[in-house]
């Protein structure tokens, strides 16, 4: 077991979760850019920075 009683596989699921968040955010950014929604693009870029997904 790892830190705080978590198994080592929890690190893998955290990594997978972050990858899914990043992929979803990238898709949302692509759609916002293609729609010319600069306000949403700025929001999503701030979200990416906040989540440290850049």
mmCIF file of the N, C-alpha and C atoms, coordinates in Angstrom:
data_MODEL
# 
_entry.id   MODEL 
# 
loop_
_atom_site.group_PDB 
_atom_site.id 
_atom_site.type_symbol 
_atom_site.label_atom_id 
_atom_site.label_alt_id 
_atom_site.label_comp_id 
_atom_site.label_asym_id 
_atom_site.label_entity_id 
_atom_site.label_seq_id 
_atom_site.pdbx_PDB_ins_code 
_atom_site.Cartn_x 
_atom_site.Cartn_y 
_atom_site.Cartn_z 
_atom_site.occupancy 
_atom_site.B_iso_or_equiv 
_atom_site.pdbx_formal_charge 
_atom_site.auth_seq_id 
_atom_site.auth_comp_id 
_atom_site.auth_asym_id 
_atom_site.auth_atom_id 
_atom_site.pdbx_PDB_model_num 
ATOM 1   N N  . UNK A 1 1  ? 0.837   -1.189 0.000   1.00 0.00 ? 1  UNK A N  1 
ATOM 2   C CA . UNK A 1 1  ? 0.000   0.000  0.000   1.00 0.00 ? 1  UNK A CA 1 
ATOM 3   C C  . UNK A 1 1  ? 0.873   1.241  0.000   1.00 0.00 ? 1  UNK A C  1 
ATOM 4   N N  . UNK A 1 2  ? 0.342   2.279  -0.586  1.00 0.00 ? 2  UNK A N  1 
ATOM 5   C CA . UNK A 1 2  ? 1.066   3.528  -0.670  1.00 0.00 ? 2  UNK A CA 1 
ATOM 6   C C  . UNK A 1 2  ? 0.700   4.466  0.467   1.00 0.00 ? 2  UNK A C  1 
ATOM 7   N N  . UNK A 1 3  ? 0.969   5.697  0.238   1.00 0.00 ? 3  UNK A N  1 
ATOM 8   C CA . UNK A 1 3  ? 0.704   6.753  1.212   1.00 0.00 ? 3  UNK A CA 1 
ATOM 9   C C  . UNK A 1 3  ? -0.778  6.805  1.576   1.00 0.00 ? 3  UNK A C  1 
ATOM 10  N N  . UNK A 1 4  ? -1.106  6.950  2.844   1.00 0.00 ? 4  UNK A N  1 
ATOM 11  C CA . UNK A 1 4  ? -2.477  7.060  3.347   1.00 0.00 ? 4  UNK A CA 1 
ATOM 12  C C  . UNK A 1 4  ? -3.319  5.818  3.041   1.00 0.00 ? 4  UNK A C  1 
ATOM 13  N N  . UNK A 1 5  ? -2.679  4.660  2.933   1.00 0.00 ? 5  UNK A N  1 
ATOM 14  C CA . UNK A 1 5  ? -3.408  3.411  2.758   1.00 0.00 ? 5  UNK A CA 1 
ATOM 15  C C  . UNK A 1 5  ? -3.941  3.179  1.357   1.00 0.00 ? 5  UNK A C  1 
ATOM 16  N N  . UNK A 1 6  ? -3.557  4.005  0.403   1.00 0.00 ? 6  UNK A N  1 
ATOM 17  C CA . UNK A 1 6  ? -4.022  3.821  -0.971  1.00 0.00 ? 6  UNK A CA 1 
ATOM 18  C C  . UNK A 1 6  ? -3.120  2.822  -1.680  1.00 0.00 ? 6  UNK A C  1 
ATOM 19  N N  . UNK A 1 7  ? -3.700  2.058  -2.568  1.00 0.00 ? 7  UNK A N  1 
ATOM 20  C CA . UNK A 1 7  ? -2.895  1.112  -3.331  1.00 0.00 ? 7  UNK A CA 1 
ATOM 21  C C  . UNK A 1 7  ? -2.121  1.865  -4.410  1.00 0.00 ? 7  UNK A C  1 
ATOM 22  N N  . UNK A 1 8  ? -1.124  1.230  -4.956  1.00 0.00 ? 8  UNK A N  1 
ATOM 23  C CA . UNK A 1 8  ? -0.315  1.854  -5.999  1.00 0.00 ? 8  UNK A CA 1 
ATOM 24  C C  . UNK A 1 8  ? -1.144  2.124  -7.247  1.00 0.00 ? 8  UNK A C  1 
ATOM 25  N N  . UNK A 1 9  ? -2.197  1.347  -7.487  1.00 0.00 ? 9  UNK A N  1 
ATOM 26  C CA . UNK A 1 9  ? -3.006  1.539  -8.678  1.00 0.00 ? 9  UNK A CA 1 
ATOM 27  C C  . UNK A 1 9  ? -3.795  2.840  -8.630  1.00 0.00 ? 9  UNK A C  1 
ATOM 28  N N  . UNK A 1 10 ? -3.973  3.426  -7.442  1.00 0.00 ? 10 UNK A N  1 
ATOM 29  C CA . UNK A 1 10 ? -4.699  4.698  -7.366  1.00 0.00 ? 10 UNK A CA 1 
ATOM 30  C C  . UNK A 1 10 ? -3.930  5.795  -8.088  1.00 0.00 ? 10 UNK A C  1 
ATOM 31  N N  . UNK A 1 11 ? -2.608  5.717  -8.104  1.00 0.00 ? 11 UNK A N  1 
ATOM 32  C CA . UNK A 1 11 ? -1.802  6.678  -8.852  1.00 0.00 ? 11 UNK A CA 1 
ATOM 33  C C  . UNK A 1 11 ? -2.080  6.576  -10.339 1.00 0.00 ? 11 UNK A C  1 
ATOM 34  N N  . UNK A 1 12 ? -2.295  5.368  -10.806 1.00 0.00 ? 12 UNK A N  1 
ATOM 35  C CA . UNK A 1 12 ? -2.619  5.140  -12.205 1.00 0.00 ? 12 UNK A CA 1 
ATOM 36  C C  . UNK A 1 12 ? -3.976  5.739  -12.538 1.00 0.00 ? 12 UNK A C  1 
ATOM 37  N N  . UNK A 1 13 ? -4.944  5.575  -11.643 1.00 0.00 ? 13 UNK A N  1 
ATOM 38  C CA . UNK A 1 13 ? -6.274  6.121  -11.918 1.00 0.00 ? 13 UNK A CA 1 
ATOM 39  C C  . UNK A 1 13 ? -6.268  7.643  -11.849 1.00 0.00 ? 13 UNK A C  1 
ATOM 40  N N  . UNK A 1 14 ? -5.446  8.216  -10.986 1.00 0.00 ? 14 UNK A N  1 
ATOM 41  C CA . UNK A 1 14 ? -5.320  9.678  -10.927 1.00 0.00 ? 14 UNK A CA 1 
ATOM 42  C C  . UNK A 1 14 ? -4.736  10.183 -12.241 1.00 0.00 ? 14 UNK A C  1 
ATOM 43  N N  . UNK A 1 15 ? -3.722  9.493  -12.727 1.00 0.00 ? 15 UNK A N  1 
ATOM 44  C CA . UNK A 1 15 ? -3.095  9.879  -13.998 1.00 0.00 ? 15 UNK A CA 1 
ATOM 45  C C  . UNK A 1 15 ? -4.106  9.770  -15.142 1.00 0.00 ? 15 UNK A C  1 
ATOM 46  N N  . UNK A 1 16 ? -4.873  8.692  -15.168 1.00 0.00 ? 16 UNK A N  1 
ATOM 47  C CA . UNK A 1 16 ? -5.882  8.502  -16.212 1.00 0.00 ? 16 UNK A CA 1 
ATOM 48  C C  . UNK A 1 16 ? -6.946  9.592  -16.125 1.00 0.00 ? 16 UNK A C  1 
ATOM 49  N N  . UNK A 1 17 ? -7.343  9.947  -14.909 1.00 0.00 ? 17 UNK A N  1 
ATOM 50  C CA . UNK A 1 17 ? -8.345  10.987 -14.722 1.00 0.00 ? 17 UNK A CA 1 
ATOM 51  C C  . UNK A 1 17 ? -7.840  12.328 -15.265 1.00 0.00 ? 17 UNK A C  1 
ATOM 52  N N  . UNK A 1 18 ? -6.587  12.661 -14.951 1.00 0.00 ? 18 UNK A N  1 
ATOM 53  C CA . UNK A 1 18 ? -6.013  13.917 -15.442 1.00 0.00 ? 18 UNK A CA 1 
ATOM 54  C C  . UNK A 1 18 ? -5.909  13.919 -16.968 1.00 0.00 ? 18 UNK A C  1 
ATOM 55  N N  . UNK A 1 19 ? -5.556  12.783 -17.545 1.00 0.00 ? 19 UNK A N  1 
ATOM 56  C CA . UNK A 1 19 ? -5.484  12.682 -19.006 1.00 0.00 ? 19 UNK A CA 1 
ATOM 57  C C  . UNK A 1 19 ? -6.869  12.888 -19.625 1.00 0.00 ? 19 UNK A C  1 
ATOM 58  N N  . UNK A 1 20 ? -7.898  12.312 -19.002 1.00 0.00 ? 20 UNK A N  1 
ATOM 59  C CA . UNK A 1 20 ? -9.264  12.496 -19.494 1.00 0.00 ? 20 UNK A CA 1 
ATOM 60  C C  . UNK A 1 20 ? -9.698  13.950 -19.380 1.00 0.00 ? 20 UNK A C  1 
ATOM 61  N N  . UNK A 1 21 ? -9.362  14.596 -18.268 1.00 0.00 ? 21 UNK A N  1 
ATOM 62  C CA . UNK A 1 21 ? -9.679  16.021 -18.099 1.00 0.00 ? 21 UNK A CA 1 
ATOM 63  C C  . UNK A 1 21 ? -9.009  16.839 -19.205 1.00 0.00 ? 21 UNK A C  1 
ATOM 64  N N  . UNK A 1 22 ? -7.741  16.537 -19.467 1.00 0.00 ? 22 UNK A N  1 
ATOM 65  C CA . UNK A 1 22 ? -6.990  17.279 -20.477 1.00 0.00 ? 22 UNK A CA 1 
ATOM 66  C C  . UNK A 1 22 ? -7.580  17.077 -21.870 1.00 0.00 ? 22 UNK A C  1 
ATOM 67  N N  . UNK A 1 23 ? -7.915  15.833 -22.196 1.00 0.00 ? 23 UNK A N  1 
ATOM 68  C CA . UNK A 1 23 ? -8.490  15.538 -23.507 1.00 0.00 ? 23 UNK A CA 1 
ATOM 69  C C  . UNK A 1 23 ? -9.837  16.246 -23.691 1.00 0.00 ? 23 UNK A C  1 
ATOM 70  N N  . UNK A 1 24 ? -10.653 16.223 -22.648 1.00 0.00 ? 24 UNK A N  1 
ATOM 71  C CA . UNK A 1 24 ? -11.957 16.872 -22.694 1.00 0.00 ? 24 UNK A CA 1 
ATOM 72  C C  . UNK A 1 24 ? -11.793 18.384 -22.857 1.00 0.00 ? 24 UNK A C  1 
ATOM 73  N N  . UNK A 1 25 ? -10.886 18.963 -22.109 1.00 0.00 ? 25 UNK A N  1 
ATOM 74  C CA . UNK A 1 25 ? -10.653 20.400 -22.184 1.00 0.00 ? 25 UNK A CA 1 
ATOM 75  C C  . UNK A 1 25 ? -10.132 20.793 -23.569 1.00 0.00 ? 25 UNK A C  1 
ATOM 76  N N  . UNK A 1 26 ? -9.234  19.994 -24.129 1.00 0.00 ? 26 UNK A N  1 
ATOM 77  C CA . UNK A 1 26 ? -8.715  20.275 -25.466 1.00 0.00 ? 26 UNK A CA 1 
ATOM 78  C C  . UNK A 1 26 ? -9.831  20.242 -26.503 1.00 0.00 ? 26 UNK A C  1 
ATOM 79  N N  . UNK A 1 27 ? -10.739 19.282 -26.366 1.00 0.00 ? 27 UNK A N  1 
ATOM 80  C CA . UNK A 1 27 ? -11.883 19.200 -27.296 1.00 0.00 ? 27 UNK A CA 1 
ATOM 81  C C  . UNK A 1 27 ? -12.771 20.434 -27.157 1.00 0.00 ? 27 UNK A C  1 
ATOM 82  N N  . UNK A 1 28 ? -13.054 20.822 -25.902 1.00 0.00 ? 28 UNK A N  1 
ATOM 83  C CA . UNK A 1 28 ? -13.891 21.998 -25.665 1.00 0.00 ? 28 UNK A CA 1 
ATOM 84  C C  . UNK A 1 28 ? -13.235 23.256 -26.243 1.00 0.00 ? 28 UNK A C  1 
ATOM 85  N N  . UNK A 1 29 ? -11.908 23.362 -26.117 1.00 0.00 ? 29 UNK A N  1 
ATOM 86  C CA . UNK A 1 29 ? -11.177 24.500 -26.688 1.00 0.00 ? 29 UNK A CA 1 
ATOM 87  C C  . UNK A 1 29 ? -11.269 24.504 -28.219 1.00 0.00 ? 29 UNK A C  1 
ATOM 88  N N  . UNK A 1 30 ? -11.125 23.348 -28.827 1.00 0.00 ? 30 UNK A N  1 
ATOM 89  C CA . UNK A 1 30 ? -11.217 23.241 -30.282 1.00 0.00 ? 30 UNK A CA 1 
ATOM 90  C C  . UNK A 1 30 ? -12.583 23.705 -30.771 1.00 0.00 ? 30 UNK A C  1 
ATOM 91  N N  . UNK A 1 31 ? -13.637 23.257 -30.103 1.00 0.00 ? 31 UNK A N  1 
ATOM 92  C CA . UNK A 1 31 ? -14.999 23.646 -30.490 1.00 0.00 ? 31 UNK A CA 1 
ATOM 93  C C  . UNK A 1 31 ? -15.211 25.141 -30.282 1.00 0.00 ? 31 UNK A C  1 
ATOM 94  N N  . UNK A 1 32 ? -14.769 25.663 -29.134 1.00 0.00 ? 32 UNK A N  1 
ATOM 95  C CA . UNK A 1 32 ? -14.926 27.093 -28.854 1.00 0.00 ? 32 UNK A CA 1 
ATOM 96  C C  . UNK A 1 32 ? -14.188 27.936 -29.894 1.00 0.00 ? 32 UNK A C  1 
ATOM 97  N N  . UNK A 1 33 ? -12.984 27.516 -30.257 1.00 0.00 ? 33 UNK A N  1 
ATOM 98  C CA . UNK A 1 33 ? -12.215 28.257 -31.267 1.00 0.00 ? 33 UNK A CA 1 
ATOM 99  C C  . UNK A 1 33 ? -12.895 28.193 -32.624 1.00 0.00 ? 33 UNK A C  1 
ATOM 100 N N  . UNK A 1 34 ? -13.396 27.017 -33.005 1.00 0.00 ? 34 UNK A N  1 
ATOM 101 C CA . UNK A 1 34 ? -14.047 26.890 -34.311 1.00 0.00 ? 34 UNK A CA 1 
ATOM 102 C C  . UNK A 1 34 ? -15.347 27.686 -34.372 1.00 0.00 ? 34 UNK A C  1 
ATOM 103 N N  . UNK A 1 35 ? -15.969 27.914 -33.213 1.00 0.00 ? 35 UNK A N  1 
ATOM 104 C CA . UNK A 1 35 ? -17.191 28.725 -33.154 1.00 0.00 ? 35 UNK A CA 1 
ATOM 105 C C  . UNK A 1 35 ? -16.885 30.209 -32.988 1.00 0.00 ? 35 UNK A C  1 
ATOM 106 N N  . UNK A 1 36 ? -15.602 30.547 -32.847 1.00 0.00 ? 36 UNK A N  1 
ATOM 107 C CA . UNK A 1 36 ? -15.209 31.935 -32.686 1.00 0.00 ? 36 UNK A CA 1 
ATOM 108 C C  . UNK A 1 36 ? -15.606 32.534 -31.345 1.00 0.00 ? 36 UNK A C  1 
ATOM 109 N N  . UNK A 1 37 ? -15.772 31.682 -30.341 1.00 0.00 ? 37 UNK A N  1 
ATOM 110 C CA . UNK A 1 37 ? -16.203 32.136 -29.016 1.00 0.00 ? 37 UNK A CA 1 
ATOM 111 C C  . UNK A 1 37 ? -14.972 32.460 -28.162 1.00 0.00 ? 37 UNK A C  1 
ATOM 112 N N  . UNK A 1 38 ? -14.454 33.660 -28.350 1.00 0.00 ? 38 UNK A N  1 
ATOM 113 C CA . UNK A 1 38 ? -13.219 34.061 -27.663 1.00 0.00 ? 38 UNK A CA 1 
ATOM 114 C C  . UNK A 1 38 ? -13.383 34.120 -26.148 1.00 0.00 ? 38 UNK A C  1 
ATOM 115 N N  . UNK A 1 39 ? -14.559 34.493 -25.686 1.00 0.00 ? 39 UNK A N  1 
ATOM 116 C CA . UNK A 1 39 ? -14.806 34.545 -24.239 1.00 0.00 ? 39 UNK A CA 1 
ATOM 117 C C  . UNK A 1 39 ? -14.679 33.145 -23.634 1.00 0.00 ? 39 UNK A C  1 
ATOM 118 N N  . UNK A 1 40 ? -15.272 32.162 -24.287 1.00 0.00 ? 40 UNK A N  1 
ATOM 119 C CA . UNK A 1 40 ? -15.192 30.784 -23.800 1.00 0.00 ? 40 UNK A CA 1 
ATOM 120 C C  . UNK A 1 40 ? -13.769 30.250 -23.914 1.00 0.00 ? 40 UNK A C  1 
ATOM 121 N N  . UNK A 1 41 ? -13.076 30.584 -24.988 1.00 0.00 ? 41 UNK A N  1 
ATOM 122 C CA . UNK A 1 41 ? -11.685 30.159 -25.158 1.00 0.00 ? 41 UNK A CA 1 
ATOM 123 C C  . UNK A 1 41 ? -10.852 30.666 -23.983 1.00 0.00 ? 41 UNK A C  1 
ATOM 124 N N  . UNK A 1 42 ? -11.034 31.941 -23.629 1.00 0.00 ? 42 UNK A N  1 
ATOM 125 C CA . UNK A 1 42 ? -10.284 32.518 -22.517 1.00 0.00 ? 42 UNK A CA 1 
ATOM 126 C C  . UNK A 1 42 ? -10.611 31.798 -21.205 1.00 0.00 ? 42 UNK A C  1 
ATOM 127 N N  . UNK A 1 43 ? -11.896 31.517 -20.984 1.00 0.00 ? 43 UNK A N  1 
ATOM 128 C CA . UNK A 1 43 ? -12.311 30.794 -19.776 1.00 0.00 ? 43 UNK A CA 1 
ATOM 129 C C  . UNK A 1 43 ? -11.667 29.417 -19.711 1.00 0.00 ? 43 UNK A C  1 
ATOM 130 N N  . UNK A 1 44 ? -11.693 28.701 -20.819 1.00 0.00 ? 44 UNK A N  1 
ATOM 131 C CA . UNK A 1 44 ? -11.136 27.349 -20.856 1.00 0.00 ? 44 UNK A CA 1 
ATOM 132 C C  . UNK A 1 44 ? -9.617  27.368 -20.667 1.00 0.00 ? 44 UNK A C  1 
ATOM 133 N N  . UNK A 1 45 ? -8.961  28.380 -21.207 1.00 0.00 ? 45 UNK A N  1 
ATOM 134 C CA . UNK A 1 45 ? -7.521  28.503 -20.996 1.00 0.00 ? 45 UNK A CA 1 
ATOM 135 C C  . UNK A 1 45 ? -7.214  28.773 -19.521 1.00 0.00 ? 45 UNK A C  1 
ATOM 136 N N  . UNK A 1 46 ? -8.060  29.567 -18.875 1.00 0.00 ? 46 UNK A N  1 
ATOM 137 C CA . UNK A 1 46 ? -7.896  29.814 -17.437 1.00 0.00 ? 46 UNK A CA 1 
ATOM 138 C C  . UNK A 1 46 ? -8.143  28.543 -16.646 1.00 0.00 ? 46 UNK A C  1 
ATOM 139 N N  . UNK A 1 47 ? -9.130  27.756 -17.076 1.00 0.00 ? 47 UNK A N  1 
ATOM 140 C CA . UNK A 1 47 ? -9.418  26.477 -16.416 1.00 0.00 ? 47 UNK A CA 1 
ATOM 141 C C  . UNK A 1 47 ? -8.226  25.542 -16.532 1.00 0.00 ? 47 UNK A C  1 
ATOM 142 N N  . UNK A 1 48 ? -7.633  25.485 -17.723 1.00 0.00 ? 48 UNK A N  1 
ATOM 143 C CA . UNK A 1 48 ? -6.460  24.632 -17.949 1.00 0.00 ? 48 UNK A CA 1 
ATOM 144 C C  . UNK A 1 48 ? -5.310  25.053 -17.040 1.00 0.00 ? 48 UNK A C  1 
ATOM 145 N N  . UNK A 1 49 ? -5.107  26.368 -16.927 1.00 0.00 ? 49 UNK A N  1 
ATOM 146 C CA . UNK A 1 49 ? -4.035  26.873 -16.064 1.00 0.00 ? 49 UNK A CA 1 
ATOM 147 C C  . UNK A 1 49 ? -4.315  26.528 -14.609 1.00 0.00 ? 49 UNK A C  1 
ATOM 148 N N  . UNK A 1 50 ? -5.567  26.700 -14.171 1.00 0.00 ? 50 UNK A N  1 
ATOM 149 C CA . UNK A 1 50 ? -5.948  26.414 -12.798 1.00 0.00 ? 50 UNK A CA 1 
ATOM 150 C C  . UNK A 1 50 ? -5.720  24.934 -12.464 1.00 0.00 ? 50 UNK A C  1 
ATOM 151 N N  . UNK A 1 51 ? -6.072  24.059 -13.402 1.00 0.00 ? 51 UNK A N  1 
ATOM 152 C CA . UNK A 1 51 ? -5.914  22.624 -13.203 1.00 0.00 ? 51 UNK A CA 1 
ATOM 153 C C  . UNK A 1 51 ? -4.497  22.142 -13.538 1.00 0.00 ? 51 UNK A C  1 
ATOM 154 N N  . UNK A 1 52 ? -3.655  23.083 -13.969 1.00 0.00 ? 52 UNK A N  1 
ATOM 155 C CA . UNK A 1 52 ? -2.281  22.768 -14.337 1.00 0.00 ? 52 UNK A CA 1 
ATOM 156 C C  . UNK A 1 52 ? -2.228  21.694 -15.418 1.00 0.00 ? 52 UNK A C  1 
ATOM 157 N N  . UNK A 1 53 ? -3.051  21.889 -16.461 1.00 0.00 ? 53 UNK A N  1 
ATOM 158 C CA . UNK A 1 53 ? -3.130  20.934 -17.568 1.00 0.00 ? 53 UNK A CA 1 
ATOM 159 C C  . UNK A 1 53 ? -2.405  21.435 -18.804 1.00 0.00 ? 53 UNK A C  1 
ATOM 160 N N  . UNK A 1 54 ? -1.740  22.563 -18.720 1.00 0.00 ? 54 UNK A N  1 
ATOM 161 C CA . UNK A 1 54 ? -1.065  23.140 -19.882 1.00 0.00 ? 54 UNK A CA 1 
ATOM 162 C C  . UNK A 1 54 ? 0.103   22.296 -20.296 1.00 0.00 ? 54 UNK A C  1 
# 
